[in-house]
Amino acid sequence: MNYHYVACSENNRIVKGKLSAPNEEAAVGMLAYSGYRVLSLKEAIPFFSAGKLGIRFSAIKPTELVMFSRQLALLIESGTDAVTSIELLQAQATNRSFKKILAEVLSDVRGGSALSEALSRHPRVFSQVYHRLVSVGEQTGNLETVLRRAADYIERIAITQKSVKNALIYPIIVLIVAVLVIAVMVTFVLPAFSDLYSTFGVELPATTRALLAITDWTQHYGLWLLAAMIIAVVAGFAYTRTPAGKYQWGKLSLTLPQVGRINLLNELSKCCRNIALLYGSGLPLPEIMTLLIQGTNNKVMAKALTEVQQSMIAGAGLSGPMAKNKVFLPLMVQMTAVGEETGNLDNTLDTVAESYETEADDRTKTMVALITPAMTLFIGLVVGFIALAMVSAMYSIYGQVGL
């Protein structure tokens, strides 16, 4: 890695420069060896880097991370050291971005960094929960077990997300095709019939006049409408980047009809899985809550977890503060209380997570089953209205011309 540094020489002269080193510790050591006392050290990030850009936009699939975790666990269990294990996994990696990341991890580990520290420098691939688990495994000498637990956790989350995506593919395709068909008819087909009808100079039925009015309005103001929609979307997106907007968006995502319940179940199941995984690996609850707060993108859930953490640190336990917040559903609160009493918190919350995942999956399938016929009915009504308007216009023209 390249670093920009500001240092003080032995004669108290400030110097600035750039150097290459495997990690920050090595960079500080190199400067100290040269007689400099480091005042500031920052990683040099280029304005544009094709390699960084490729890593940013080429997604690393969860299955690759699962396979990496299980293979690393197997190698370490067989007695292979971390450096050799990562060398082997980096050599056989097929994803170029993942291969490059593993090469950087390998370089950091060779430079003296712990494996968890090296992984933490790539948060887009290795989450905070993941590298914290690795850190616990390094400290307890139980790294292979922790890696297998992490692999199981990632696999469960990936399966849940995949089921939701698969369920939504068909309705999205139908919606896109419907919008394209209606746009083509309004833009190209109906204007031609409008010109044809105007040449006869006859009075058209109300349905046809309404359809032609909609077509005419769309031709004249359609671009303005599209521009307004784009501006509204951009403005809404910009608002959701603000602290207040993030909170309101999180609140909306949890309270929408049908969808809100599914989002809440997914958030809670992820929360239960994380607590079970981290608690079972030996992390204390206050630190677990910190990781949960940092790991959620929903600000409402983050606020609720923060309140639970503060009350827990004050001595109120975990289930008690949860019961005071409506975000946490009764089953989770009750099972958390049981887990606290029995000392079996990880297993009880794993059970809750499975229950919530099942309910979320059932609700998603039910919602999709309702969306598909509703969309088909809507498309049928639109096409039927267009057909009725055109056919009634033709009959009206024949009748009036015949007179």
Steps between C-alpha positions, in 0.01 A plus 500: 500500500602861444486751785526879526689603811583812698796449733746687717873449448764486772571873460123578537446563130156409358520275194229362274516212259367174368619143560394143435455249782294185570305674779497802731722338763766422241480856363549648849792263557667598172471870584628445856800310363576801281490730801152646454220533757164452331246781543246385243466190286220443249449243230550647152177445309527590129223707345444229242621145513377235259576228753308667781215581264481138390486379861234758584263402220572129452293325762656216695230239546417368846566146375864596437536633853332187638738276306800708607399475869447125492818428307702726731350320800595163352859608425552649847348190663745283306792696647576740215602849611294806399749632242526169313123450519424839348768443235325179393153660500624809316660284231179308432257795519315551170352844573763757402384757756499245781840376387639855521352553846647173626839607361478820708392302808793265446740795472370649825527169687855451375574854620408404855129583517257260660259330259199680650676836464587426136139401425364814669670713232248365245159576656317464167582129504563412865240660727572625852328192642717274285841643586401537867415129506838424346663713771319299770608177333862616494489590870334176609688269264167385357525669160382206289176464701428871478561500124252215452238686705558812292463297179169351621375847594590654162342206318169535690484874429580442131226236468244737654597788270501275195149371571369858518673598174373191318146568616508855365656426160177406319289798619780741409535353150123519446494862617788601270341331197162660576652848530691456172193375312279784625774755422534371142122510446463851641803634313468337156175306450230730642625821330461328162139410579440853626599638160277244332199592714548872442480459123142376525384801700246299698406507866685230690376302806593624848747215559684583177507872578640424846768272356602753237510777763732288715718426197515867399585609855773236522656615172505864609590461868645151524861619507414756766332228705805274461732786601284575805508133602879488462541818705270361769696174514834684519369737768358208699829311472695809612268539799553138602874574518440750781473382865131597522429343161674175592290475815173575320582252225580233758171572678307485173662172396386339826142635499387457138204263457615141434854604404568661840432178688731307267779758544458492879516119507814503286665762725413307816608163359835653401531651847425162665748320275773753583441480875493119492816482290701753701375388842573137415853601402564662838452874443345703784151640441597872512749449218248287309247784518761743367562275201127467438454878507786549256382219275140611437408748228160574654529802729182413692645159583835660586328739742304215662817292542684800645227549762516130589879518530487803731241337726693173500822674606299663781412151624153443353594186306415437136137385485370773735606796281381314189150464649472880526555554128232402246765425237580172674217250455365297797652168392849648491454664841364183661766272355774746596372489858506119491853504360619736772350281772638173362834634374411363155449831321668396174278196441176675596570794267595261220152351540343846486699585186378185324141581597523858372673392178225246432227758566673759281536246218131401524388864504720580201356213297146602597565861401648398165205266443269801545713742297512282189122470439449865602752610238344269241156645578632858472669429167183329375289803594738740323516289184124442516435875528722569199334224295152618597582859406639402160223253413219733611659777293499282189132407548413865560678604181329229295160599638543872438658462157222260402241767587 
